[in-house]
Amino acid sequence: MKKQKKLLVLGGTMSTLDVVKTAKHMGIEVTVADYLEDGIAKKEADHAAIISTTDYPALINYIQEHDIDGVFTGASEFNIKNMIELCEKAGLPVYASKEQWDICSNKKRFKKLCEQYEVPTVPAYSFDSQTQSIDYASIHYPVIVKPVDSYSGHGISICQNALELKAGIEYALENSISKQLIIEKYMRGKNVEAYYIVQNGKVKLMSLSDRITRNDQDGSPVPVAFHHPSKYIQKYITKVNDKVCAMFENFGLKQGVFFMEAFYDEDNFYFYEMGYRLNATMEYKFVEHFEHYNPLEFMIQYAVEGIFGNKSVTDTKASIFQGAACELSPLLKKGTISKIEGLEEIKQDASILYVHQLHFEQDRIDSTGTLDQNFARIHVVAANSDLLYDKIKWILKTLRVYDEHGEQMILPYRKEEVTR
């Protein structure tokens, strides 16, 4: 009888919930570990361990005592670093090396990699992190200031003048572990996000989405919708896709998934960051629906078996979904959630693949301009764009989230955010 595989998942929050559900669906026995006594992913798992995800000796002891086959986590960059370190110490399969992770997760090092392979990036200004000096006279505003190692929009500022830039630099440094930042031209072009899979050293584009953001709140632009496929996908494939594939194949990526964010401006694409990991947008739901394989399952299989999928998916050209899809991410105003209406009705609709709810009744929303504002990630599909837009309008009409004063907390969508 074949031994049931065992997976240790680092982190028991929402970021690993679908990892746990997917692994269990694959017939894998799942343990979730972190320092908390409770957690939504821990409730879903077969076992829970109260061990910090940075306590490598204790985790290795647990792995050995319970005959664990592999370690994995969700989109948390903090726990991905811990996963890589733990897997290397325990001799378990891991899709990324420390060096690959450090380059791909650092905005400045990623830009240097792109420049090496002539992949276009957003123009940047020189900033000396040690002396914190900059030639303010050389700056053409507006600019955007970002920590090189932040995520979810934290530490980011859009600056219109020298005074705002000084404040933005201070804010970025406060939110950077490495105390490094990057200052770039504030791009006014369209935002796109590319999703790739790497299998046995071959790189393939899975999808390109139009990343719709709004920046009328304090902080950085926050995405409210991801429309698949992007209306620029043919230009993307023609102009930059081959360069991106060649860059990462030469860089030495072997297995996994990654995403890249770029602006489309004046008939060209300019990249500004990437993630060598699962994306919080969970676009693998659309890949599974349209392409009939699940990248998350491939990642989990690699963690426990060292095999990245049971079929080849990179031996064909970049694919375009035969249909339309959107990951809808409604934003919430500040306040405390007192009541949610319509969500269960939405979940029952045949066009809804998945609803990843991020906030619940009694949750408090205190910040704006970060991903903390997202109420949920609603994955909707349709046969064509017109049907998709009708369904999105129905979702926005049906969903209601009220604050403690009975006021609607969801920020109204604009026409261009719904219909492109």
C-alpha positions as a LaTeX table, in Angstrom:
\begin{tabular}{lrrr}
\hline
Residue & $x$ (\AA) & $y$ (\AA) & $z$ (\AA) \\
\hline
Met1 & 0.00 & 0.00 & 0.00 \\
Lys2 & 1.35 & 3.40 & $-1.01$ \\
Lys3 & 2.36 & 5.60 & 1.92 \\
Gln4 & 0.26 & 8.73 & 2.37 \\
Lys5 & 2.39 & 11.83 & 1.85 \\
Lys6 & 2.73 & 14.31 & 4.71 \\
Leu7 & 3.08 & 18.08 & 4.26 \\
Leu8 & 4.10 & 20.69 & 6.82 \\
Val9 & 2.61 & 24.10 & 6.00 \\
Leu10 & 4.22 & 27.19 & 7.53 \\
Gly11 & 1.67 & 29.75 & 8.74 \\
Gly12 & $-1.94$ & 29.28 & 9.78 \\
Thr13 & $-3.49$ & 32.47 & 8.39 \\
Met14 & $-5.66$ & 33.14 & 5.32 \\
Ser15 & $-2.55$ & 33.07 & 3.10 \\
Thr16 & $-2.24$ & 29.29 & 3.50 \\
Leu17 & $-5.91$ & 28.31 & 3.68 \\
Asp18 & $-6.19$ & 27.29 & 0.03 \\
Val19 & $-2.82$ & 25.52 & 0.23 \\
Val20 & $-4.18$ & 23.35 & 3.04 \\
Lys21 & $-7.47$ & 22.69 & 1.24 \\
Thr22 & $-5.71$ & 21.80 & $-2.02$ \\
Ala23 & $-3.19$ & 19.50 & $-0.34$ \\
Lys24 & $-5.96$ & 17.63 & 1.48 \\
His25 & $-7.87$ & 17.34 & $-1.81$ \\
Met26 & $-4.72$ & 15.70 & $-3.23$ \\
Gly27 & $-4.88$ & 13.09 & $-0.47$ \\
Ile28 & $-1.99$ & 14.54 & 1.54 \\
Glu29 & $-1.94$ & 14.61 & 5.35 \\
Val30 & $-1.41$ & 18.23 & 6.39 \\
Thr31 & 0.09 & 19.82 & 9.51 \\
Val32 & 0.09 & 23.61 & 9.95 \\
Ala33 & 2.73 & 25.22 & 12.16 \\
Asp34 & 3.22 & 28.70 & 13.59 \\
Tyr35 & 3.50 & 30.26 & 17.04 \\
Leu36 & $-0.26$ & 30.93 & 17.36 \\
Glu37 & $-2.67$ & 28.66 & 19.18 \\
Asp38 & $-5.41$ & 29.24 & 16.61 \\
Gly39 & $-5.75$ & 30.12 & 12.93 \\
Ile40 & $-8.16$ & 29.58 & 10.03 \\
Ala41 & $-5.75$ & 27.30 & 8.16 \\
Lys42 & $-4.98$ & 25.32 & 11.33 \\
Lys43 & $-8.70$ & 24.57 & 11.70 \\
Glu44 & $-8.74$ & 23.14 & 8.18 \\
Ala45 & $-5.59$ & 21.02 & 8.62 \\
Asp46 & $-5.32$ & 17.46 & 9.93 \\
His47 & $-2.86$ & 18.54 & 12.64 \\
Ala48 & $-1.65$ & 21.80 & 14.18 \\
Ala49 & 1.69 & 22.52 & 15.82 \\
Ile50 & 2.47 & 25.54 & 17.97 \\
Ile51 & 6.00 & 26.15 & 16.68 \\
Ser52 & 7.33 & 29.44 & 15.36 \\
Thr53 & 8.10 & 29.31 & 11.63 \\
Thr54 & 11.59 & 30.62 & 12.47 \\
Asp55 & 12.35 & 27.95 & 15.07 \\
Tyr56 & 14.27 & 25.67 & 12.71 \\
Pro57 & 15.56 & 23.17 & 15.32 \\
Ala58 & 12.05 & 22.56 & 16.66 \\
Leu59 & 10.60 & 22.30 & 13.14 \\
Ile60 & 13.31 & 19.84 & 12.07 \\
Asn61 & 12.59 & 17.72 & 15.14 \\
Tyr62 & 8.89 & 17.74 & 14.21 \\
Ile63 & 9.71 & 16.77 & 10.61 \\
Gln64 & 11.83 & 13.84 & 11.75 \\
Glu65 & 9.47 & 12.64 & 14.48 \\
His66 & 6.39 & 12.73 & 12.24 \\
Asp67 & 8.03 & 11.52 & 9.01 \\
Ile68 & 7.14 & 14.71 & 7.08 \\
Asp69 & 7.80 & 14.50 & 3.32 \\
Gly70 & 7.81 & 18.20 & 2.46 \\
Val71 & 7.34 & 21.79 & 3.58 \\
Phe72 & 5.36 & 24.52 & 1.84 \\
Thr73 & 3.62 & 27.83 & 2.51 \\
Gly74 & 1.41 & 30.41 & 0.81 \\
Ala75 & 2.08 & 33.89 & $-0.58$ \\
Ser76 & 3.77 & 35.17 & 2.60 \\
Glu77 & 7.27 & 36.38 & 1.71 \\
Phe78 & 8.28 & 36.09 & 5.37 \\
Asn79 & 7.39 & 32.41 & 5.49 \\
Ile80 & 8.80 & 31.65 & 2.03 \\
Lys81 & 12.22 & 32.72 & 3.34 \\
Asn82 & 11.66 & 30.46 & 6.35 \\
Met83 & 10.54 & 27.61 & 4.07 \\
Ile84 & 13.69 & 27.84 & 1.94 \\
Glu85 & 15.94 & 27.91 & 5.01 \\
Leu86 & 14.11 & 25.02 & 6.67 \\
Cys87 & 14.06 & 22.83 & 3.55 \\
Glu88 & 17.78 & 23.33 & 2.96 \\
Lys89 & 18.54 & 22.44 & 6.58 \\
Ala90 & 16.23 & 19.39 & 6.54 \\
Gly91 & 17.27 & 18.17 & 3.07 \\
Leu92 & 13.77 & 18.49 & 1.61 \\
Pro93 & 12.76 & 19.64 & $-1.91$ \\
Val94 & 12.34 & 23.39 & $-2.35$ \\
Tyr95 & 11.63 & 25.18 & $-5.61$ \\
Ala96 & 13.86 & 28.25 & $-5.02$ \\
Ser97 & 17.40 & 28.74 & $-3.75$ \\
Lys98 & 18.28 & 31.53 & $-1.31$ \\
Glu99 & 20.11 & 33.45 & $-4.05$ \\
Gln100 & 17.22 & 33.17 & $-6.49$ \\
Trp101 & 14.77 & 34.27 & $-3.84$ \\
Asp102 & 16.91 & 37.23 & $-2.73$ \\
Ile103 & 17.19 & 38.55 & $-6.29$ \\
Cys104 & 13.57 & 37.99 & $-7.27$ \\
Ser105 & 12.12 & 39.48 & $-4.06$ \\
Asn106 & 14.34 & 42.58 & $-4.02$ \\
Lys107 & 13.08 & 45.32 & $-6.35$ \\
Lys108 & 16.53 & 46.80 & $-6.94$ \\
Arg109 & 18.24 & 43.46 & $-7.66$ \\
Phe110 & 15.35 & 42.45 & $-9.91$ \\
Lys111 & 15.82 & 45.63 & $-11.97$ \\
Lys112 & 19.52 & 44.85 & $-12.38$ \\
Leu113 & 18.67 & 41.35 & $-13.59$ \\
Cys114 & 16.28 & 42.80 & $-16.18$ \\
Glu115 & 18.88 & 45.30 & $-17.36$ \\
Gln116 & 21.39 & 42.47 & $-17.83$ \\
Tyr117 & 19.01 & 40.76 & $-20.30$ \\
Glu118 & 17.68 & 43.98 & $-21.89$ \\
Val119 & 14.21 & 43.53 & $-20.43$ \\
Pro120 & 12.78 & 47.07 & $-20.05$ \\
Thr121 & 12.14 & 48.46 & $-16.56$ \\
Val122 & 10.62 & 51.63 & $-15.13$ \\
Pro123 & 13.19 & 54.51 & $-15.13$ \\
Ala124 & 14.71 & 55.02 & $-11.68$ \\
Tyr125 & 16.69 & 57.71 & $-9.84$ \\
Ser126 & 19.92 & 57.15 & $-7.94$ \\
Phe127 & 19.69 & 57.02 & $-4.15$ \\
Asp128 & 22.57 & 56.22 & $-1.80$ \\
Ser129 & 21.11 & 54.07 & 0.98 \\
Gln130 & 24.18 & 54.43 & 3.21 \\
Thr131 & 24.37 & 58.23 & 3.16 \\
Gln132 & 20.65 & 58.67 & 2.30 \\
Ser133 & 21.69 & 61.28 & $-0.22$ \\
Ile134 & 19.94 & 62.18 & $-3.46$ \\
Asp135 & 20.27 & 64.91 & $-6.07$ \\
Tyr136 & 16.87 & 66.56 & $-5.64$ \\
Ala137 & 17.55 & 68.91 & $-8.56$ \\
Ser138 & 17.64 & 65.93 & $-10.95$ \\
Ile139 & 14.16 & 64.68 & $-10.01$ \\
His140 & 11.25 & 65.09 & $-12.44$ \\
Tyr141 & 7.99 & 64.74 & $-10.52$ \\
Pro142 & 5.84 & 62.84 & $-9.84$ \\
Val143 & 7.88 & 59.88 & $-8.54$ \\
Ile144 & 7.04 & 56.78 & $-6.53$ \\
Val145 & 9.17 & 55.72 & $-3.55$ \\
Lys146 & 9.20 & 52.05 & $-2.45$ \\
Pro147 & 11.17 & 49.90 & $-0.01$ \\
Val148 & 13.09 & 47.29 & $-2.01$ \\
Asp149 & 11.79 & 44.51 & 0.24 \\
Ser150 & 8.21 & 45.45 & 1.15 \\
Tyr151 & 4.93 & 43.87 & 0.08 \\
Ser152 & 1.16 & 44.58 & 0.02 \\
Gly153 & 1.74 & 48.27 & $-0.68$ \\
His154 & 3.39 & 49.05 & 2.68 \\
Gly155 & 5.94 & 51.89 & 2.75 \\
Ile156 & 5.03 & 53.25 & $-0.69$ \\
Ser157 & 4.45 & 56.94 & $-1.46$ \\
Ile158 & 3.66 & 58.97 & $-4.57$ \\
Cys159 & 5.53 & 62.29 & $-4.35$ \\
Gln160 & 4.77 & 65.49 & $-6.25$ \\
Asn161 & 7.61 & 67.68 & $-4.91$ \\
Ala162 & 10.84 & 67.67 & $-2.87$ \\
Leu163 & 9.05 & 68.03 & 0.47 \\
Glu164 & 6.85 & 65.00 & $-0.23$ \\
Leu165 & 9.87 & 63.07 & $-1.51$ \\
Lys166 & 11.77 & 63.64 & 1.76 \\
Ala167 & 8.77 & 62.36 & 3.71 \\
Gly168 & 8.38 & 59.44 & 1.30 \\
Ile169 & 12.02 & 58.42 & 1.74 \\
Glu170 & 11.64 & 58.42 & 5.52 \\
Tyr171 & 8.41 & 56.38 & 5.27 \\
Ala172 & 9.99 & 53.83 & 2.92 \\
Leu173 & 13.04 & 53.37 & 5.15 \\
Glu174 & 10.78 & 52.79 & 8.16 \\
Asn175 & 9.11 & 49.94 & 6.25 \\
Ser176 & 12.29 & 48.35 & 4.88 \\
Ile177 & 14.07 & 45.59 & 6.76 \\
Ser178 & 17.26 & 46.20 & 4.77 \\
Lys179 & 16.85 & 50.02 & 4.97 \\
Gln180 & 17.00 & 50.32 & 1.20 \\
Leu181 & 14.57 & 51.92 & $-1.19$ \\
Ile182 & 14.01 & 52.66 & $-4.84$ \\
Ile183 & 12.77 & 55.89 & $-6.45$ \\
Glu184 & 11.10 & 55.54 & $-9.85$ \\
Lys185 & 9.27 & 57.64 & $-12.37$ \\
Tyr186 & 5.56 & 57.60 & $-11.60$ \\
Met187 & 4.11 & 55.87 & $-14.65$ \\
Arg188 & 0.71 & 56.91 & $-15.97$ \\
Gly189 & 0.33 & 54.02 & $-18.42$ \\
Lys190 & $-1.84$ & 50.95 & $-18.04$ \\
Asn191 & $-0.86$ & 48.35 & $-15.47$ \\
Val192 & $-0.50$ & 44.66 & $-16.43$ \\
Glu193 & 0.50 & 41.53 & $-14.54$ \\
Ala194 & 2.11 & 38.51 & $-16.20$ \\
Tyr195 & 1.90 & 34.98 & $-14.76$ \\
Tyr196 & 4.49 & 32.34 & $-15.60$ \\
Ile197 & 5.15 & 28.69 & $-14.83$ \\
Val198 & 8.60 & 27.04 & $-14.83$ \\
Gln199 & 8.83 & 23.30 & $-15.38$ \\
Asn200 & 12.16 & 21.49 & $-15.66$ \\
Gly201 & 13.90 & 24.74 & $-16.55$ \\
Lys202 & 11.43 & 25.79 & $-19.27$ \\
Val203 & 9.41 & 28.99 & $-18.80$ \\
Lys204 & 5.91 & 29.57 & $-20.16$ \\
Leu205 & 3.47 & 32.48 & $-19.94$ \\
Met206 & 0.19 & 31.27 & $-18.40$ \\
Ser207 & $-1.76$ & 34.52 & $-18.60$ \\
Leu208 & $-1.55$ & 38.31 & $-18.73$ \\
Ser209 & $-4.10$ & 40.42 & $-16.87$ \\
Asp210 & $-5.05$ & 44.07 & $-16.91$ \\
Arg211 & $-4.34$ & 45.14 & $-13.33$ \\
Ile212 & $-6.87$ & 47.84 & $-12.50$ \\
Thr213 & $-5.88$ & 50.06 & $-9.57$ \\
Arg214 & $-7.24$ & 53.13 & $-7.86$ \\
Asn215 & $-5.18$ & 55.74 & $-6.04$ \\
Asp216 & $-7.72$ & 58.18 & $-4.65$ \\
Gln217 & $-6.92$ & 56.98 & $-1.13$ \\
Asp218 & $-3.91$ & 57.77 & 1.05 \\
Gly219 & $-0.96$ & 55.56 & 0.15 \\
Ser220 & $-0.12$ & 53.67 & $-3.03$ \\
Pro221 & $-2.47$ & 52.57 & $-5.84$ \\
Val222 & $-4.38$ & 49.47 & $-4.77$ \\
Pro223 & $-5.75$ & 46.87 & $-7.23$ \\
Val224 & $-9.52$ & 46.47 & $-7.44$ \\
Ala225 & $-9.72$ & 44.06 & $-10.40$ \\
Phe226 & $-7.58$ & 41.79 & $-12.59$ \\
His227 & $-9.13$ & 41.19 & $-16.03$ \\
His228 & $-8.00$ & 38.11 & $-18.02$ \\
Pro229 & $-6.84$ & 38.01 & $-20.72$ \\
Ser230 & $-5.32$ & 41.49 & $-21.00$ \\
Lys231 & $-6.30$ & 43.48 & $-24.06$ \\
Tyr232 & $-2.53$ & 43.93 & $-24.59$ \\
Ile233 & $-1.65$ & 40.23 & $-24.54$ \\
Gln234 & $-0.79$ & 39.92 & $-28.24$ \\
Lys235 & 1.55 & 42.94 & $-28.03$ \\
Tyr236 & 3.09 & 41.50 & $-24.87$ \\
Ile237 & 3.79 & 38.16 & $-26.54$ \\
Thr238 & 5.28 & 39.91 & $-29.57$ \\
Lys239 & 7.39 & 42.49 & $-27.73$ \\
Val240 & 8.74 & 41.04 & $-24.48$ \\
Asn241 & 7.57 & 37.51 & $-23.69$ \\
Asp242 & 10.49 & 35.74 & $-25.39$ \\
Lys243 & 12.98 & 38.01 & $-23.60$ \\
Val244 & 11.39 & 37.28 & $-20.22$ \\
Cys245 & 11.39 & 33.51 & $-20.82$ \\
Ala246 & 15.03 & 33.55 & $-21.94$ \\
Met247 & 16.06 & 35.71 & $-18.97$ \\
Phe248 & 14.70 & 33.33 & $-16.36$ \\
Glu249 & 15.81 & 30.19 & $-18.17$ \\
Asn250 & 19.35 & 31.58 & $-18.28$ \\
Phe251 & 19.04 & 32.76 & $-14.68$ \\
Gly252 & 18.51 & 29.14 & $-13.71$ \\
Leu253 & 14.92 & 28.85 & $-12.48$ \\
Lys254 & 13.97 & 25.16 & $-12.61$ \\
Gln255 & 10.50 & 24.74 & $-11.11$ \\
Gly256 & 7.72 & 26.95 & $-9.76$ \\
Val257 & 5.54 & 29.89 & $-10.64$ \\
Phe258 & 6.23 & 33.60 & $-10.72$ \\
Phe259 & 4.48 & 36.82 & $-11.63$ \\
Met260 & 5.75 & 40.15 & $-12.97$ \\
Glu261 & 4.14 & 43.58 & $-12.77$ \\
Ala262 & 4.62 & 46.11 & $-15.57$ \\
Phe263 & 3.27 & 49.29 & $-17.12$ \\
Tyr264 & 2.21 & 49.51 & $-20.74$ \\
Asp265 & 3.09 & 52.99 & $-21.94$ \\
Glu266 & 3.83 & 54.41 & $-25.40$ \\
Asp267 & 3.63 & 50.99 & $-27.05$ \\
Asn268 & 6.10 & 49.28 & $-24.72$ \\
Phe269 & 6.17 & 47.40 & $-21.42$ \\
Tyr270 & 8.19 & 48.50 & $-18.37$ \\
Phe271 & 8.60 & 46.04 & $-15.50$ \\
Tyr272 & 9.00 & 47.17 & $-11.90$ \\
Glu273 & 8.77 & 44.10 & $-9.64$ \\
Met274 & 8.10 & 40.38 & $-9.48$ \\
Gly275 & 7.37 & 37.55 & $-7.10$ \\
Tyr276 & 8.88 & 34.07 & $-7.39$ \\
Arg277 & 5.97 & 32.56 & $-5.52$ \\
Leu278 & 2.26 & 31.99 & $-5.53$ \\
Asn279 & 0.39 & 35.23 & $-6.06$ \\
Ala280 & $-2.23$ & 36.46 & $-3.62$ \\
Thr281 & $-4.52$ & 36.92 & $-6.64$ \\
Met282 & $-4.69$ & 33.11 & $-6.97$ \\
Glu283 & $-4.73$ & 33.22 & $-10.77$ \\
Tyr284 & $-4.09$ & 29.47 & $-10.71$ \\
Lys285 & $-7.87$ & 29.15 & $-10.28$ \\
Phe286 & $-8.30$ & 30.52 & $-13.81$ \\
Val287 & $-5.46$ & 28.36 & $-15.18$ \\
Glu288 & $-7.15$ & 25.26 & $-13.79$ \\
His289 & $-10.52$ & 26.29 & $-15.26$ \\
Phe290 & $-9.29$ & 27.15 & $-18.75$ \\
Glu291 & $-6.10$ & 25.07 & $-19.14$ \\
His292 & $-7.06$ & 22.04 & $-17.01$ \\
Tyr293 & $-4.05$ & 21.91 & $-14.72$ \\
Asn294 & $-3.46$ & 23.48 & $-11.33$ \\
Pro295 & $-0.08$ & 25.20 & $-10.70$ \\
Leu296 & $-0.68$ & 25.09 & $-6.94$ \\
Glu297 & $-1.01$ & 21.30 & $-7.09$ \\
Phe298 & 2.28 & 21.19 & $-9.03$ \\
Met299 & 3.97 & 23.25 & $-6.30$ \\
Ile300 & 2.63 & 21.01 & $-3.52$ \\
Gln301 & 3.60 & 17.85 & $-5.41$ \\
Tyr302 & 7.14 & 19.16 & $-5.79$ \\
Ala303 & 7.34 & 19.84 & $-2.05$ \\
Val304 & 6.44 & 16.25 & $-1.10$ \\
Glu305 & 7.78 & 14.27 & $-4.09$ \\
Gly306 & 10.36 & 16.43 & $-5.87$ \\
Ile307 & 8.27 & 16.12 & $-9.07$ \\
Phe308 & 6.69 & 19.22 & $-10.62$ \\
Gly309 & 3.47 & 17.93 & $-12.17$ \\
Asn310 & 2.61 & 14.65 & $-13.87$ \\
Lys311 & 2.24 & 16.20 & $-17.33$ \\
Ser312 & 4.25 & 18.65 & $-19.40$ \\
Val313 & 2.73 & 22.13 & $-19.64$ \\
Thr314 & 5.66 & 24.15 & $-20.98$ \\
Asp315 & 6.11 & 22.43 & $-24.34$ \\
Thr316 & 3.50 & 24.63 & $-26.03$ \\
Lys317 & 3.38 & 28.35 & $-26.81$ \\
Ala318 & 1.96 & 30.97 & $-24.46$ \\
Ser319 & $-1.79$ & 30.39 & $-24.17$ \\
Ile320 & $-4.72$ & 32.78 & $-24.18$ \\
Phe321 & $-7.77$ & 31.79 & $-22.14$ \\
Gln322 & $-10.70$ & 30.78 & $-24.33$ \\
Gly323 & $-13.12$ & 32.97 & $-22.44$ \\
Ala324 & $-12.99$ & 35.85 & $-19.98$ \\
Ala325 & $-12.19$ & 36.03 & $-16.28$ \\
Cys326 & $-11.77$ & 38.55 & $-13.49$ \\
Glu327 & $-10.44$ & 38.51 & $-9.95$ \\
Leu328 & $-12.58$ & 41.18 & $-8.29$ \\
Ser329 & $-11.12$ & 42.76 & $-5.14$ \\
Pro330 & $-13.54$ & 45.27 & $-3.57$ \\
Leu331 & $-11.92$ & 47.89 & $-1.35$ \\
Leu332 & $-13.24$ & 48.90 & 2.06 \\
Lys333 & $-13.35$ & 52.32 & 3.68 \\
Lys334 & $-12.07$ & 52.74 & 7.23 \\
Gly335 & $-14.36$ & 51.40 & 9.92 \\
Thr336 & $-15.54$ & 48.25 & 11.71 \\
Ile337 & $-17.54$ & 45.66 & 9.77 \\
Ser338 & $-20.89$ & 45.12 & 11.46 \\
Lys339 & $-22.82$ & 43.24 & 8.76 \\
Ile340 & $-22.17$ & 41.45 & 5.46 \\
Glu341 & $-24.95$ & 40.74 & 2.97 \\
Gly342 & $-25.10$ & 38.96 & $-0.39$ \\
Leu343 & $-21.84$ & 37.04 & $-0.16$ \\
Glu344 & $-23.44$ & 33.60 & 0.26 \\
Glu345 & $-25.70$ & 34.26 & $-2.75$ \\
Ile346 & $-22.65$ & 35.20 & $-4.82$ \\
Lys347 & $-20.81$ & 32.02 & $-3.80$ \\
Gln348 & $-23.68$ & 29.89 & $-5.13$ \\
Asp349 & $-23.58$ & 31.40 & $-8.64$ \\
Ala350 & $-22.28$ & 29.04 & $-11.35$ \\
Ser351 & $-19.87$ & 31.65 & $-12.75$ \\
Ile352 & $-18.01$ & 32.00 & $-9.44$ \\
Leu353 & $-14.95$ & 29.74 & $-9.21$ \\
Tyr354 & $-13.85$ & 30.77 & $-5.74$ \\
Val355 & $-14.33$ & 33.43 & $-3.09$ \\
His356 & $-11.35$ & 34.11 & $-0.84$ \\
Gln357 & $-12.85$ & 36.21 & 1.96 \\
Leu358 & $-10.25$ & 38.35 & 3.74 \\
His359 & $-12.39$ & 40.29 & 6.24 \\
Phe360 & $-15.27$ & 39.25 & 8.46 \\
Glu361 & $-17.80$ & 40.83 & 10.80 \\
Gln362 & $-16.14$ & 42.77 & 13.64 \\
Asp363 & $-12.91$ & 43.21 & 11.66 \\
Arg364 & $-11.52$ & 46.75 & 11.80 \\
Ile365 & $-10.14$ & 48.51 & 8.70 \\
Asp366 & $-7.67$ & 51.18 & 9.78 \\
Ser367 & $-5.41$ & 51.76 & 6.77 \\
Thr368 & $-5.88$ & 52.90 & 3.20 \\
Gly369 & $-3.56$ & 52.57 & 0.24 \\
Thr370 & $-2.57$ & 48.95 & 1.07 \\
Leu371 & $-3.94$ & 45.49 & 0.31 \\
Asp372 & $-5.38$ & 45.46 & 3.83 \\
Gln373 & $-8.37$ & 47.27 & 2.28 \\
Asn374 & $-9.37$ & 44.28 & 0.10 \\
Phe375 & $-12.55$ & 42.69 & 1.40 \\
Ala376 & $-12.30$ & 39.51 & $-0.68$ \\
Arg377 & $-10.92$ & 38.04 & $-3.88$ \\
Ile378 & $-13.84$ & 36.94 & $-6.03$ \\
His379 & $-12.92$ & 34.76 & $-9.03$ \\
Val380 & $-15.52$ & 34.97 & $-11.78$ \\
Val381 & $-15.48$ & 33.46 & $-15.31$ \\
Ala382 & $-17.66$ & 33.80 & $-18.40$ \\
Ala383 & $-17.74$ & 32.82 & $-22.07$ \\
Asn384 & $-16.95$ & 36.36 & $-23.23$ \\
Ser385 & $-16.24$ & 39.87 & $-21.96$ \\
Asp386 & $-19.82$ & 41.14 & $-22.23$ \\
Leu387 & $-21.17$ & 38.30 & $-20.09$ \\
Leu388 & $-18.31$ & 38.81 & $-17.64$ \\
Tyr389 & $-19.04$ & 42.52 & $-17.19$ \\
Asp390 & $-22.74$ & 41.80 & $-16.63$ \\
Lys391 & $-21.82$ & 39.31 & $-13.93$ \\
Ile392 & $-19.41$ & 41.76 & $-12.27$ \\
Lys393 & $-22.15$ & 44.41 & $-12.14$ \\
Trp394 & $-24.48$ & 41.86 & $-10.51$ \\
Ile395 & $-21.83$ & 40.99 & $-7.90$ \\
Leu396 & $-21.28$ & 44.64 & $-7.00$ \\
Lys397 & $-25.03$ & 45.21 & $-6.74$ \\
Thr398 & $-25.53$ & 42.12 & $-4.56$ \\
Leu399 & $-22.59$ & 42.50 & $-2.13$ \\
Arg400 & $-23.07$ & 44.80 & 0.85 \\
Val401 & $-20.65$ & 45.43 & 3.73 \\
Tyr402 & $-21.83$ & 47.79 & 6.48 \\
Asp403 & $-19.87$ & 49.61 & 9.19 \\
Glu404 & $-20.88$ & 50.23 & 12.80 \\
His405 & $-22.99$ & 53.21 & 11.68 \\
Gly406 & $-24.89$ & 51.26 & 9.05 \\
Glu407 & $-22.97$ & 52.90 & 6.19 \\
Gln408 & $-21.78$ & 50.99 & 3.11 \\
Met409 & $-18.01$ & 50.33 & 3.40 \\
Ile410 & $-17.28$ & 49.15 & $-0.16$ \\
Leu411 & $-15.82$ & 51.91 & $-2.30$ \\
Pro412 & $-17.99$ & 52.33 & $-5.44$ \\
Tyr413 & $-16.48$ & 50.95 & $-8.64$ \\
Arg414 & $-16.02$ & 53.22 & $-11.61$ \\
Lys415 & $-17.15$ & 52.23 & $-15.10$ \\
Glu416 & $-13.60$ & 51.78 & $-16.40$ \\
Glu417 & $-12.78$ & 49.45 & $-13.49$ \\
Val418 & $-15.64$ & 47.14 & $-14.42$ \\
Thr419 & $-15.74$ & 47.18 & $-18.24$ \\
Arg420 & $-12.30$ & 48.32 & $-19.51$ \\
\hline
\end{tabular}
